[in-house]
């Protein structure tokens, strides 16, 4: 008898199967964005631009944890989905164990390393005398103490989703986000901890979400292949290679995003702390477009990878068509909303006139290429789901770092503060063009039944 997951991947109408995987993922991604905004929002209510700027300066280092989660989570979930498609449950267990335990060790080392190097790292990312102490407080709780639960929470969501349990995975992510939104004002205001309170709330929320996933998998011990048992941990069967090479593009995109944010913060700090705070708010708001694109692509990954491994290319193509269409339409609507409502959205975060001036202007510039992001992200995930390595790497480098950083320096010299921000949509547009160029031949090979067995 087939399991519910096998029926979902093999027989459920494509549209329904895709929505059952994608909708919970998108919702969890949006909630994640909201809780990432929560720190900026509640700290903004204090009315201190220096604390808002400190959160913006620390965000790249915190986002790096998402890169680690994606490295092992996207790579692990792709291998798990393909292993399930070939009915290799033993390899699924070993892939899960490798992803989980390697991620724990790496994130722990990152948290400790950043604590030891904070006096060197923080000035490099733009911290000055007004923001340094605030930055130290924030990274201690969110990264030094919170690195492992933050990475493990997101990683386990990826792995659980790979088995078809999208709703349960998304609930875990949403649980952490919802708790953070609730705990932020409690720690910041009644307890008077301000920026440290926001950081503690983030750490505690991620810790509770991690315990949820551990409890979930413990209850499913007899029906799930995702195992914590160290006995399944291995460096054999090319598992490290498959997990890391497939996951690297997603991690690399995050890392290049970190470098991009550090660059933009450094350039903005040459103007004013209000400009740094303004771009911080605008970037966080624009994360909504990225969250939707990420949710649409990551939600579809198990369905695409499973049917690719099972050589059901017709179903795989149908899933890609539907997902591309929905992603583009939703991203377009989101961009229109963010552009037209820029001013009131920024004012909701901080009622500082200069910060609002910069923030609403920056937001309108950044959000115009939201649909481009949706196309690029789904293209990257499509390649990752079938085990490709080079194409996702190229697109990840182009979207963040390869194009936007050079344009930041160029346009800063030519157009000043606005020029710095225009580098982002230029990079998104360029990455989308390359994504289409790379995807068309791949799609044509899928359509050619004689070539189907030679795609990878």
C-alpha positions as CSV (number, residue, x, y, z in Angstrom):
1,X,0.0,0.0,0.0
2,X,1.3,3.4,-0.9
3,X,1.9,6.0,1.8
4,X,0.3,9.4,1.8
5,X,3.6,11.0,0.7
6,X,3.9,8.5,-2.3
7,X,0.3,9.3,-3.4
8,X,1.1,13.0,-3.1
9,X,4.2,12.8,-5.2
10,X,2.9,10.3,-7.8
11,X,-0.8,10.5,-8.2
12,X,-2.3,13.7,-6.7
13,X,-3.2,16.2,-9.5
14,X,-0.2,18.5,-10.1
15,X,-1.9,21.7,-9.1
16,X,-3.3,20.3,-5.9
17,X,0.0,18.6,-5.0
18,X,1.9,21.8,-5.7
19,X,-0.4,24.0,-3.7
20,X,-0.3,21.5,-0.7
21,X,3.5,21.9,-0.7
22,X,3.9,25.5,-1.7
23,X,1.2,27.3,0.3
24,X,2.4,26.3,3.8
25,X,6.0,27.0,2.7
26,X,5.1,30.5,1.5
27,X,3.1,31.3,4.6
28,X,6.0,30.2,6.8
29,X,8.5,32.3,4.8
30,X,6.2,35.3,5.1
31,X,6.0,34.8,8.9
32,X,9.7,34.4,9.0
33,X,10.0,37.8,7.2
34,X,7.6,39.3,9.7
35,X,9.5,38.1,12.6
36,X,12.8,39.3,11.1
37,X,11.0,42.7,10.7
38,X,9.9,42.5,14.3
39,X,13.2,43.3,15.8
40,X,13.5,46.4,13.6
41,X,9.9,47.4,14.2
42,X,9.9,47.2,18.0
43,X,13.4,48.6,18.4
44,X,12.3,51.4,16.1
45,X,9.5,52.3,18.7
46,X,12.3,53.2,21.1
47,X,13.0,56.1,18.7
48,X,16.8,55.6,18.7
49,X,18.2,55.4,15.1
50,X,21.5,54.0,16.5
51,X,19.8,50.9,17.8
52,X,17.9,50.5,14.5
53,X,21.2,50.9,12.6
54,X,22.9,48.3,14.9
55,X,20.3,45.7,14.0
56,X,20.8,46.5,10.3
57,X,24.6,46.2,10.7
58,X,24.3,42.8,12.5
59,X,21.7,41.4,10.1
60,X,24.2,40.2,7.5
61,X,26.0,38.1,10.2
62,X,22.7,36.7,11.4
63,X,21.5,35.9,7.9
64,X,24.7,33.9,7.4
65,X,23.1,31.3,9.7
66,X,20.3,31.0,7.1
67,X,23.1,30.3,4.6
68,X,24.4,27.4,6.7
69,X,20.8,26.1,7.1
70,X,20.4,26.3,3.3
71,X,23.7,24.6,2.6
72,X,22.8,21.5,4.5
73,X,19.0,21.9,4.3
74,X,18.6,22.4,0.5
75,X,21.4,20.0,-0.3
76,X,20.0,17.4,2.1
77,X,16.4,17.8,1.1
78,X,17.3,17.4,-2.6
79,X,19.2,14.2,-2.0
80,X,16.4,12.9,0.3
81,X,13.7,13.6,-2.4
82,X,15.8,11.9,-5.1
83,X,16.5,8.9,-2.8
84,X,12.8,8.6,-2.0
85,X,12.1,8.7,-5.7
86,X,14.3,5.6,-6.1
87,X,13.0,4.0,-2.9
88,X,16.4,4.1,-1.2
89,X,15.4,4.7,2.4
90,X,18.8,3.8,3.9
91,X,20.5,6.5,1.9
92,X,17.8,8.9,3.0
93,X,18.6,8.3,6.6
94,X,22.3,8.7,6.1
95,X,21.8,11.9,4.1
96,X,19.6,13.3,7.0
97,X,22.1,12.4,9.7
98,X,25.0,13.9,7.8
99,X,23.1,17.2,7.2
100,X,22.0,17.5,10.8
101,X,25.2,16.8,12.7
102,X,27.5,18.6,10.3
103,X,25.3,21.7,10.5
104,X,25.3,21.6,14.3
105,X,29.1,21.5,14.5
106,X,29.7,24.2,11.8
107,X,27.1,26.6,13.3
108,X,28.5,26.2,16.8
109,X,32.0,27.0,15.6
110,X,30.7,30.1,13.7
111,X,29.0,31.4,16.9
112,X,32.1,31.0,19.0
113,X,34.4,32.4,16.3
114,X,32.3,35.6,15.8
115,X,32.3,36.2,19.6
116,X,36.1,36.0,19.6
117,X,36.5,38.2,16.5
118,X,33.8,40.8,17.2
119,X,36.3,43.6,17.8
120,X,37.7,43.1,14.3
121,X,34.5,42.1,12.5
122,X,32.1,44.8,13.7
123,X,34.1,47.8,12.6
124,X,34.5,46.1,9.2
125,X,30.7,45.8,8.7
126,X,30.3,49.5,9.6
127,X,29.8,49.7,13.4
128,X,31.1,53.0,14.9
129,X,31.3,54.4,18.4
130,X,27.5,55.0,18.5
131,X,26.5,51.4,17.4
132,X,29.3,49.1,18.5
133,X,28.0,48.2,22.0
134,X,24.5,47.7,20.6
135,X,25.9,45.4,18.0
136,X,27.8,43.4,20.6
137,X,24.7,42.8,22.6
138,X,22.7,41.7,19.6
139,X,25.2,39.2,18.1
140,X,25.9,37.6,21.5
141,X,22.3,36.4,22.0
142,X,21.3,35.8,18.4
143,X,24.5,34.2,17.1
144,X,26.9,33.2,19.9
145,X,24.2,31.6,22.0
146,X,21.5,31.2,19.2
147,X,23.5,29.9,16.2
148,X,22.7,26.2,16.7
149,X,18.9,26.5,17.3
150,X,18.6,29.0,14.5
151,X,20.3,26.8,12.0
152,X,18.7,23.6,13.2
153,X,15.2,25.0,13.1
154,X,15.5,26.0,9.4
155,X,17.4,22.9,8.5
156,X,14.9,20.5,10.0
157,X,12.1,22.3,8.2
158,X,13.8,21.6,4.8
159,X,14.3,17.9,5.6
160,X,10.8,17.4,6.9
161,X,9.4,19.1,3.8
162,X,11.5,16.8,1.6
163,X,9.3,13.9,2.9
164,X,6.2,15.7,1.8
165,X,5.2,17.1,5.3
166,X,5.1,20.7,4.1
167,X,2.4,21.8,6.6
168,X,4.2,20.4,9.6
169,X,7.5,21.9,8.5
170,X,5.9,25.3,7.9
171,X,4.2,25.2,11.3
172,X,7.6,24.8,13.0
173,X,9.0,27.8,11.2
174,X,5.9,29.8,11.9
175,X,6.0,28.8,15.5
176,X,9.4,30.4,15.9
177,X,8.3,33.5,14.1
178,X,5.1,33.9,16.0
179,X,6.8,33.5,19.4
180,X,9.4,36.1,18.4
181,X,6.7,38.6,17.6
182,X,5.1,38.0,21.0
183,X,8.3,38.0,23.0
184,X,10.0,41.0,21.4
185,X,7.8,43.7,23.0
186,X,7.9,41.8,26.4
187,X,11.7,41.7,26.6
188,X,12.2,45.2,25.0
189,X,9.7,47.3,27.0
190,X,8.5,45.9,30.3
191,X,11.9,44.3,31.1
192,X,13.7,47.4,29.7
193,X,16.3,45.3,27.8
194,X,15.9,47.2,24.5
195,X,18.1,45.8,21.7
196,X,19.4,43.0,24.0
197,X,15.8,42.0,24.7
198,X,15.0,41.7,21.0
199,X,18.0,39.5,20.6
200,X,17.1,37.2,23.5
201,X,13.5,36.9,22.1
202,X,14.9,35.8,18.8
203,X,17.2,33.2,20.4
204,X,14.4,31.8,22.7
205,X,11.9,31.6,19.8
206,X,14.3,29.6,17.6
207,X,15.2,27.3,20.5
208,X,11.5,26.4,21.1
209,X,10.9,25.9,17.3
210,X,13.9,23.5,17.3
211,X,12.4,21.5,20.2
212,X,9.1,21.3,18.2
213,X,10.9,19.6,15.3
214,X,12.8,17.2,17.6
215,X,9.5,16.3,19.2
216,X,7.8,15.9,15.8
217,X,10.5,13.5,14.5
218,X,10.6,11.6,17.7
219,X,6.8,10.9,17.4
220,X,7.3,9.9,13.7
221,X,10.3,7.7,14.5
222,X,8.8,4.6,12.9
223,X,7.5,6.3,9.8
224,X,10.2,8.9,9.0
225,X,13.7,8.5,7.4
226,X,15.0,11.6,9.1
227,X,17.2,10.4,11.9
228,X,19.3,12.0,14.6
229,X,21.1,8.7,15.4
230,X,24.9,9.2,15.0
231,X,25.2,5.6,13.7
232,X,23.7,6.8,10.4
233,X,26.3,9.6,10.0
234,X,28.7,8.9,7.2
235,X,31.1,10.4,4.7
236,X,30.6,7.6,2.3
237,X,28.4,7.0,-0.8
238,X,29.2,10.5,-2.1
239,X,26.7,11.8,0.5
240,X,28.8,14.8,1.6
241,X,29.5,15.7,-2.1
242,X,25.9,15.5,-3.1
243,X,24.7,17.5,-0.1
244,X,27.3,20.2,-0.2
245,X,27.6,20.7,-3.9
246,X,23.8,21.0,-4.3
247,X,23.5,23.2,-1.2
248,X,26.4,25.5,-1.9
249,X,24.5,27.7,-4.4
250,X,21.8,28.5,-1.8
251,X,24.5,29.1,0.8
252,X,26.5,31.1,-1.6
253,X,23.6,33.3,-2.5
254,X,23.1,34.0,1.2
255,X,26.8,34.6,1.8
256,X,27.0,37.0,-1.2
257,X,23.9,38.6,0.2
258,X,25.8,39.1,3.5
259,X,28.7,40.7,1.6
260,X,26.3,42.8,-0.4
261,X,24.5,44.1,2.7
262,X,27.9,44.8,4.4
263,X,28.9,46.7,1.3
264,X,25.7,48.7,1.1
265,X,25.9,49.5,4.9
266,X,29.5,50.6,4.6
267,X,28.7,52.9,1.7
268,X,25.5,54.2,3.4
269,X,27.4,54.9,6.6
270,X,29.4,57.5,4.7
271,X,26.2,59.5,4.5
272,X,24.5,59.1,7.9
273,X,23.2,56.6,10.4
274,X,19.7,57.6,9.2
275,X,20.6,56.4,5.7
276,X,21.9,53.1,7.2
277,X,18.6,52.7,9.2
278,X,16.6,53.6,6.1
279,X,18.2,51.0,3.9
280,X,17.9,48.5,6.8
281,X,14.1,49.1,6.9
282,X,13.8,49.0,3.1
283,X,15.8,45.8,2.8
284,X,13.7,44.1,5.5
285,X,10.4,45.1,3.8
286,X,11.7,43.9,0.4
287,X,12.4,40.5,2.0
288,X,8.6,39.9,1.5
289,X,9.2,39.5,-2.2
290,X,12.2,37.3,-1.6
291,X,10.2,35.2,0.9
292,X,7.4,34.6,-1.5
293,X,9.8,33.6,-4.3
294,X,11.7,31.3,-1.9
295,X,8.6,29.7,-0.6
296,X,7.3,29.0,-4.1
297,X,10.6,27.4,-5.2
298,X,11.5,25.5,-2.0
299,X,8.0,24.2,-1.6
300,X,8.1,22.7,-5.1
301,X,11.6,21.1,-4.7
302,X,10.5,17.7,-3.3
303,X,7.8,17.2,-6.0
304,X,10.3,18.1,-8.8
305,X,13.2,16.1,-7.4
306,X,11.0,13.0,-6.6
307,X,9.5,12.9,-10.1
308,X,12.9,13.6,-11.8
309,X,14.4,10.6,-9.9
310,X,11.4,8.5,-10.8
311,X,11.8,9.5,-14.4
312,X,8.2,10.9,-14.5
313,X,9.3,14.0,-16.6
314,X,5.8,14.8,-17.8
315,X,4.7,15.4,-14.2
316,X,7.9,17.2,-13.4
317,X,7.4,19.7,-16.3
318,X,3.7,20.2,-15.3
319,X,4.8,21.2,-11.8
320,X,7.4,23.6,-13.1
321,X,4.9,25.3,-15.4
322,X,2.3,25.9,-12.7
323,X,4.9,27.0,-10.2
324,X,6.5,29.5,-12.6
325,X,3.1,31.1,-13.4
326,X,1.9,31.4,-9.9
327,X,5.3,32.7,-8.6
328,X,5.4,35.5,-11.2
329,X,1.9,36.7,-10.7
330,X,2.2,36.8,-6.9
331,X,5.6,38.5,-7.1
332,X,4.1,41.2,-9.5
333,X,1.2,41.9,-7.1
334,X,3.7,42.1,-4.2
335,X,5.9,44.6,-6.0
336,X,3.0,46.9,-6.8
337,X,1.9,46.9,-3.2
338,X,5.4,47.6,-1.8
339,X,5.9,50.5,-4.3
340,X,2.6,52.2,-3.8
341,X,2.6,51.9,0.0
342,X,6.3,52.6,0.7
343,X,5.8,55.7,2.8
344,X,3.3,54.4,5.4
345,X,5.1,51.0,5.6
346,X,8.4,52.7,6.5
347,X,6.7,55.1,8.9
348,X,5.3,52.0,10.7
349,X,8.9,51.0,11.7
350,X,10.3,54.3,12.9
351,X,8.9,57.8,13.1
352,X,12.2,59.6,12.4
353,X,11.8,62.1,9.6
354,X,15.2,61.6,8.0
355,X,15.0,57.8,8.3
356,X,11.6,57.7,6.7
357,X,12.8,59.9,3.9
358,X,15.5,57.5,3.0
359,X,13.6,54.4,3.7
360,X,10.6,55.0,1.5
361,X,12.8,56.2,-1.4
362,X,15.0,53.1,-1.1
363,X,12.1,50.7,-0.9
364,X,10.5,52.0,-4.1
365,X,13.8,51.4,-6.0
366,X,14.5,47.9,-4.6
367,X,11.0,46.4,-5.0
368,X,10.6,47.0,-8.8
369,X,12.3,43.8,-9.8
370,X,10.3,41.4,-7.5
371,X,9.1,39.3,-10.5
372,X,12.7,38.9,-11.7
373,X,13.6,37.4,-8.3
374,X,10.7,34.8,-8.6
375,X,12.0,33.6,-12.0
376,X,15.6,33.4,-10.9
377,X,14.8,31.6,-7.6
378,X,12.6,28.9,-9.2
379,X,15.2,28.4,-11.9
380,X,17.9,27.8,-9.3
381,X,15.7,25.4,-7.3
382,X,14.8,23.5,-10.5
383,X,18.4,22.9,-11.1
384,X,19.1,22.0,-7.5
385,X,16.2,19.5,-7.4
386,X,17.7,17.4,-10.1
387,X,21.2,17.5,-8.6
388,X,22.8,20.1,-10.9
389,X,25.7,22.1,-9.5
390,X,27.1,24.6,-12.0
391,X,24.0,26.5,-13.1
392,X,22.8,27.3,-9.6
393,X,26.3,28.4,-8.7
394,X,26.4,30.8,-11.6
395,X,23.0,32.3,-10.9
396,X,23.7,32.6,-7.2
397,X,26.9,34.5,-7.8
398,X,25.3,36.8,-10.4
399,X,22.3,37.7,-8.3
400,X,24.3,38.7,-5.2
401,X,27.8,39.9,-5.4
402,X,28.7,39.4,-9.0
403,X,26.7,42.3,-10.3
404,X,25.3,44.4,-7.5
405,X,28.5,45.1,-5.6
406,X,30.5,46.5,-8.6
407,X,27.4,48.6,-9.5
408,X,27.2,49.9,-5.9
409,X,30.7,51.4,-6.1
410,X,30.1,52.7,-9.7
411,X,26.7,54.3,-9.1
412,X,27.8,55.7,-5.7
413,X,30.4,57.7,-7.6
414,X,28.0,58.7,-10.3
415,X,24.6,59.2,-8.5
416,X,25.4,59.3,-4.8
417,X,23.2,57.6,-2.2
418,X,20.4,56.7,-4.6
419,X,22.9,55.1,-7.0
420,X,24.0,52.7,-4.3
421,X,20.4,51.3,-4.1
422,X,19.8,51.1,-7.9
423,X,22.5,48.4,-8.0
424,X,20.1,45.9,-6.5
425,X,17.4,45.9,-9.2
426,X,20.0,46.0,-11.9
427,X,21.6,42.8,-10.5
428,X,18.2,41.1,-10.2
429,X,17.3,41.9,-13.8
430,X,20.7,40.7,-15.1
431,X,20.4,37.4,-13.1
432,X,16.9,36.8,-14.5
433,X,18.1,37.1,-18.1
434,X,20.9,34.6,-17.5
435,X,18.5,32.3,-15.7
436,X,16.2,32.2,-18.7
437,X,19.2,31.6,-21.0
438,X,20.3,28.6,-18.9
439,X,16.8,27.2,-18.3
440,X,15.6,27.1,-21.9
441,X,18.1,24.3,-23.1
442,X,17.3,22.4,-19.9
443,X,13.6,22.5,-20.6
444,X,14.2,21.4,-24.2
445,X,16.2,18.4,-23.1
446,X,13.3,17.5,-20.7
447,X,11.0,17.6,-23.7
448,X,13.2,15.3,-25.7
449,X,12.4,11.9,-24.5
450,X,15.5,10.4,-26.1
451,X,17.6,12.8,-24.1
452,X,15.7,12.5,-20.8
453,X,18.1,9.9,-19.3
454,X,21.1,12.1,-19.9
455,X,20.1,15.4,-18.4
456,X,22.4,15.5,-15.4
